[in-house]
Amino acid sequence: MAKKLFVAAIDKNSGKTTTSISLMHLARKKYDRVGFIKPFGAKSVTHNGLVVDKDVALMAQVFDLRQELEIMSPVVLHQDTTRKVVDGLISPLELQEKIIHACAELEKSCDFIIIEGSGHPGVGSIVGLSNARIARLLDAPVLLVTDGGLGNVVDRLAMIQALFEKERVDVRAILVNRLIPDKREKSLDYLRRALAGEPFQVMGGFNYQPILANPTLRRISTLLELPVHGSKKELQKIIHSVLVGAASTQRITELLQEPSLILATSSRDELLVTLAHLYHMPEYSDHIVGLVITGATPMAPITRQILDKSRIPYMREEELTSAELYQIIGKDVSKIIAEDSEKLDLIRSLAETSLDFAAIDEIFS
């Protein structure tokens, strides 16, 4: 019989997918047959001709799970699904049966199954498929992912536990992510003492890693719906900082201390030409991920020629200002995709040093 572990989270964007990737990587070192399923998906993509949840597509690509793709995403929310359920055109029981059947099929070929929830624990309640309800349907104990902190974590847990208790779900551990490195042990100690009377264990997860939340050039291109001109080799490179090219050219070059995306207006010929030249200098090349050139004024032909010849990656935005783009990029929550090889390699590496899989495996035995 396959061992099952349901990954839920105290809130959306708390690191469920990162945790699932990590657990899959570590579990495959011990178990020959490790499966993944996201029973209820809120955001779909078309992958290999099938409409599946985007995280299912990610896991299938990263871990070569194409043969199991059809049963890894049994229920995907479409634009009109919730209304059809409320109108009685779709039965929640039918959706539940799809999930139960898919997991049962996966159990036939797996020793260990990672089940990833969607959003926060209550997501899907309108169609009878909250995280807690699905965990009960699949008889799967829960690993609850949370951010660091003390009061906020304990307060949120008090509300969330009621939902799991209502469904009679076994929450066996909470995994605390985004811990401040020099406060890691102190934070975990306080949480363990504050939650000493609870039936679950408190486990340390990832330390705070801003690099995992930072976007890649590909993500910025998708976010802004702008094609990338020049070299495509930087598409998966992680952007550590976004610089608005309002200062002098000399000052901008001084600020290039880490991989950066530079937002510059089309009239800044000197800055654009300088960056094109710096892109090929070893001491600067790693610090220039790309450019977004703003402004309705056309670029000077010679400037465009220099940019194209240098192959520096750049996007052209004629309607929004650099300040507006800076705000859009700053508000974006970057999600991991299969092409983010740098982030995926980092997650695998961090998993081996940050997560105690032996302890997790024992807790969920």
Long-range contacts (C-beta under 8 A, 24 or more apart in sequence): 1-107, 2-35, 2-106, 2-107, 2-110, 2-111, 2-112, 2-113, 3-111, 3-112, 3-113, 3-361, 3-364, 3-365, 4-103, 4-107, 4-112, 4-113, 4-115, 4-138, 4-139, 4-140, 4-141, 4-364, 5-112, 5-113, 5-114, 5-115, 5-140, 5-141, 5-143, 5-360, 5-364, 6-115, 6-117, 6-131, 6-134, 6-135, 6-138, 6-140, 6-141, 6-142, 6-143, 7-114, 7-115, 7-116, 7-117, 7-142, 7-143, 7-145, 8-117, 8-121, 8-131, 8-132, 8-135, 8-142, 8-143, 8-144, 8-145, 9-117, 9-119, 9-120, 9-121, 9-144, 9-145, 9-146, 10-120, 10-121, 10-144, 10-145, 10-146, 10-147, 10-153, 10-156, 10-157, 10-160, 10-174, 11-120, 11-146, 11-147, 11-156, 12-119, 12-120, 12-123, 13-333, 14-145, 14-146, 14-147, 14-177, 15-145, 15-177, 15-178, 15-205, 15-206, 16-116, 16-117, 16-145, 17-55, 17-58, 17-116, 17-335, 17-336, 18-177, 18-206, 18-212, 18-336, 18-347, 19-143, 19-145, 19-175, 19-177, 19-205, 20-55, 20-59, 20-114, 20-116, 21-59, 21-62, 21-336, 21-344, 21-347, 21-348, 21-351, 22-206, 22-347, 22-348, 22-350, 22-351, 22-354, 22-355, 23-114, 23-351, 23-355, 23-357, 23-360, 24-59, 24-62, 24-63, 24-114, 25-347, 25-348, 25-351, 25-352, 26-351, 26-352, 26-355, 26-357, 27-112, 27-114, 27-357, 27-361, 28-63, 29-357, 30-112, 30-357, 30-361, 31-111, 31-112, 32-111, 33-109, 33-110, 33-111, 33-112, 34-110, 34-111, 34-112, 34-113, 34-114, 35-65, 35-68, 35-72, 35-106, 35-107, 35-109, 35-110, 35-112, 35-113, 35-114, 36-63, 36-65, 36-68, 36-72, 36-113, 36-114, 36-115, 36-116, 37-71, 37-72, 37-73, 37-74, 37-102, 37-103, 37-106, 37-113, 37-114, 37-115, 37-116, 38-72, 38-73, 38-115, 38-116, 38-117, 38-118, 39-74, 39-75, 39-99, 39-102, 39-103, 39-115, 39-129, 39-134, 39-138, 40-75, 40-77, 40-99, 40-117, 40-118, 40-123, 40-124, 40-127, 40-129, 40-134, 41-73, 41-75, 41-76, 41-77, 41-118, 42-77, 42-118, 42-119, 42-123, 42-124, 43-77, 44-76, 44-77, 44-78, 51-76, 52-76, 53-118, 54-335, 55-116, 57-338, 58-336, 58-337, 58-338, 61-338, 62-338, 62-344, 68-106, 68-109, 71-102, 71-105, 71-106, 72-102, 72-106, 74-98, 74-99, 74-101, 74-102, 74-103, 75-99, 75-129, 77-124, 77-127, 81-127, 82-126, 82-127, 85-126, 85-127, 85-128, 86-126, 90-127, 92-127, 92-128, 92-129, 93-128, 95-127, 95-128, 95-129, 96-128, 96-129, 96-133, 96-137, 99-129, 99-134, 99-137, 99-138, 100-137, 100-138, 103-138, 115-140, 120-160, 121-160, 121-163, 121-164, 122-163, 130-163, 130-167, 132-163, 132-164, 132-166, 132-167, 132-169, 133-167, 135-164, 135-167, 135-169, 136-167, 136-168, 136-169, 141-169, 141-170, 141-171, 141-172, 141-364, 142-169, 142-170, 142-171, 142-172, 143-172, 143-173, 143-174, 143-175, 143-360, 143-364, 144-171, 144-173, 144-174, 144-175, 144-200, 145-174, 145-175, 145-177, 145-205, 146-174, 146-175, 146-176, 146-177, 147-176, 147-177, 147-178, 148-176, 148-177, 148-178, 148-179, 148-180, 148-187, 148-208, 149-187, 150-187, 150-190, 150-191, 150-194, 153-191, 154-191, 154-194, 154-195, 157-195, 157-198, 171-199, 171-200, 172-199, 172-200, 172-201, 172-363, 172-364, 173-200, 173-201, 173-202, 173-203, 173-360, 173-363, 173-364, 174-200, 174-201, 174-202, 174-203, 175-203, 175-204, 175-205, 175-355, 176-202, 176-203, 176-204, 176-205, 177-205, 177-206, 178-205, 178-206, 178-207, 178-208, 178-209, 179-204, 179-205, 179-206, 179-207, 179-208, 180-207, 180-208, 181-207, 181-208, 201-363, 203-356, 203-359, 203-360, 204-354, 204-356, 205-354, 205-355, 206-350, 206-354, 206-355, 207-354, 209-346, 209-350, 210-240, 211-238, 211-240, 211-343, 211-346, 212-336, 212-343, 212-346, 212-347, 213-333, 213-334, 214-238, 214-239, 214-240, 214-334, 215-239, 215-329, 215-332, 215-334, 216-334, 216-339, 216-340, 216-342, 216-343, 217-261, 217-289, 217-290, 217-313, 218-337, 218-339, 218-340, 219-332, 219-334, 219-335, 219-337, 220-261, 220-290, 220-292, 220-315, 220-329, 221-315, 223-328, 223-329, 223-332, 224-292, 224-315, 224-317, 224-325, 224-328, 226-292, 226-315, 226-316, 226-317, 227-315, 228-290, 228-313, 228-314, 228-315, 229-307, 229-308, 229-313, 229-314, 229-315, 229-316, 230-290, 230-307, 230-308, 230-310, 230-311, 230-312, 230-313, 230-314, 231-311, 231-312, 231-313, 232-313, 234-289, 234-290, 234-313, 235-313, 235-339, 236-339, 236-340, 236-341, 236-342, 237-289, 237-342, 238-289, 238-340, 238-342, 238-343, 239-289, 242-326, 242-329, 242-330, 244-322, 244-323, 244-326, 245-271, 245-322, 246-322, 249-274, 253-278, 253-284, 256-284, 256-287, 256-288, 257-287, 258-287, 259-286, 259-287, 259-288, 259-289, 260-287, 260-288, 260-289, 261-289, 261-290, 261-291, 261-292, 261-329, 262-288, 262-290, 262-291, 262-292, 263-291, 263-292, 263-294, 263-322, 263-325, 263-326, 264-291, 264-292, 264-293, 264-294, 264-322, 265-293, 265-294, 265-295, 265-297, 265-322, 266-293, 266-294, 266-295, 266-296, 266-297, 266-298, 266-299, 266-316, 267-295, 267-297, 269-299, 269-300, 269-303, 272-299, 272-303, 272-306, 272-307, 273-303, 273-306, 273-307, 275-312, 276-306, 276-307, 276-309, 276-310, 276-312, 277-310, 279-310, 279-311, 279-312, 280-310, 288-312, 289-313, 290-314, 290-315, 291-315, 292-316, 292-317, 292-322, 292-325, 293-317, 294-318, 294-320, 294-321, 294-322, 294-325, 295-321
